[in-house]
Amino acid sequence: MAAQFITFCTFHSAPIRMASSVQTWARDCYTKQTLFGVKSSNRTYVHRMVTFDSVEVEDIKEFEDILSNGKVTLSQAKREQIRIR
């Protein structure tokens, strides 16, 4: 089976959208990388209306739940449904 790499980036919504955090995963293991000049970690940010603090992701399988609990929706289809309501 081929290796599966997943990379997540969080961007500031300032005038220039700069990467503020990066996560890189190979299957279920966090890997250390540098992307856009930002060193990766296993921490991410949820919606700024919930908290400005980073949240640790111990397992990639929890990532979507962590973001969802932090009021962040990854699925474009779900985002569209929310926007239409």
Order of alpha helices (4+ residues) and beta strands (2+ residues): beta-beta-beta-beta-beta-beta-beta-alpha-alpha
